[in-house]
Amino acid sequence: MGYISGAFGIQGWVSLIADTHYADSLLDYKTWWLGKNGQWKSYQVADAHVQPKKLGAKLQGVNDRDVAFALKGCEIAVPRSEMPEPEEGEYYWADLIGLEVVNAQGERLGVIDKLFETGANDVIVVKDGDEERLVPFVGHVVLDVDLEARVMRVDWGLDF
């Protein structure tokens, strides 16, 4: 859902970057799980606000800058059970990770490793061994997503 980018002020506030469609959507959740290196811990959000270029949050039990700064780099997650069901044709990125990607000709491109935003559109990172392809996550390229079969069909050549 995002990550802690640093400390803010001297009273334990953290700055964060949200990976949600709307940055302030992350503030809808009162409990966040913060994780780094496979270690996760639950925090209650005591207060939060939108800053010009990022978000700020005060977490219960984080009362000074040093403790807040120690959280820098932690990923932010929320329980899936608290998230709304995606609309038809929409997907949570986490559901796409690991899907096999095949093109319209039936050729295997690899497996979705991660996704990222560019500003213009989202991009799918598809890995096949040491080879990595960047595929735009846009309607005319992504033909079909079958979460049950764990396959995404795309209009994208092996030579792209």
N, C-alpha and C positions, 0 to 999 in steps of 0.2 A: 504494500500500500504506500510505501515511502521509506525515507530514512532520515535519521538525525544528522544534520549538517554541522552542528556546533552548539555552543552555549550562547545565551542571550541575556545580558545583564549580569547582576551579581546575586540574584535571589533564587537561582536554580532553574530558570527558564531555559528551554532548548529551542533552537531553530530547527526547522525540518522542511524537507522537500517532499511533497506528496506526489505519488505516481497514479493518482486517481484522475478520472476525466475532469472533474471540477476539484480544484485543490482543496477548497474548504469542505468537501465531502468527508474527508478524514475526521473532521471535527464532530461529525455526527455520532461517532463511537466513543463511549465513555471509558472503555478499557482497551488498552493497546498492549500487544506483546512485542517486546523489544528483543532483538536477537543479534548476536555476533558470534561467528565461529561455532555455530551449532548450539549455542547456549541461549535459551529464551527465558524471559521473566515478564510477568504481568505487571502493568502499571495502570493506576487509575488516573484519568485526566482531570485535574482539579480546575484548570482554567485554560483558555486558548484564545488566540486572536489571529486575524489575518494581517500580515505586514505587507508592504508594497510588493515585494518580490518573493516572499516565502511565508511560512506560518510560524507562529510561536506557541509553545505550550508549556504549562506548569504541571508537572507530574507529582503526584503525592509521594512524599519521601525523598524528593530531590530538592534540597533546600539551599544549595550554594553552587557557585559557578564551577568548582572543581568536580563535583559529582555530576553536574550537567555535562561538562566537557568530556568526562569519561564515557558518556553515552554516544559521543560522536562516532558515526559510522554504523551504528545499530540500525538494522532494518526494522520497519514497523509493520506489524501484521494484526489483523483482527480475526476472530473466529468466523469461519465460513457461515455458520448458522445465523450470524447476525447480519449478514449481507443480503441485500435483496436479490431475488432471482433475476438474471439478465433477461432483457426483452428478446423477442424473436430476432434471430440474426445477429445478436450481440453475444460477446463472450468475455469472460474474465481471462486475462492473460495467463493466469496460473493454470487454467484448463487447457490451454493450447500447448504449453510446454510438454515436449515428449511426443507430440503427434507426428506421425510419418507424413512427409510431404511428397506427393506425386503430381506430375504435370498432366495436362490434357491428353498427352500421348501415352500415358501410363508409365513413364520413366520415373524412377525414384530419385528425388533430389536430396533426401536426407531426413533429419529429424529436427523439429523446432527446439532450439537451445534457449533462446530468449527473445524478447521483443523490446523495442525502444521507440521513442518519439523523435521526430525530426523537426516538428513544427508544421511541415507541409502534410505529412502523413506518418502513420506508424510503420515500422519496418520489422519484418520477421527475420531472425538470424537462423538459418538452416545449416546444420552441420552434417557432413558425411565423411567420417574419418577425420583427416586433417584439413579437408576442404570446407570452406565456409561460403555460403551464398547469402546475400541480402535481398530479400524479396519484399516489395511494397505490400503492406496490408491494406489494400484498396479493393473496392468491389469488382472492378473489371479484371483484376489479377486473381483474387481469391474466388474460385468458382463454387466451392462447397466445403463445409466443415462438418465432419461426422464424428462427434465426440464419442459415441458408443464404439465405433470401429477404430477410433484413434487415428483418423486419416484426414488430411486437408488436401483438396485438389486445387491446383493453381494453373493459370495460363502463363507459364514461365519456362523457357527453354533451358536445357542443360548447359548451353553455351553462354548464358547470360551471367 
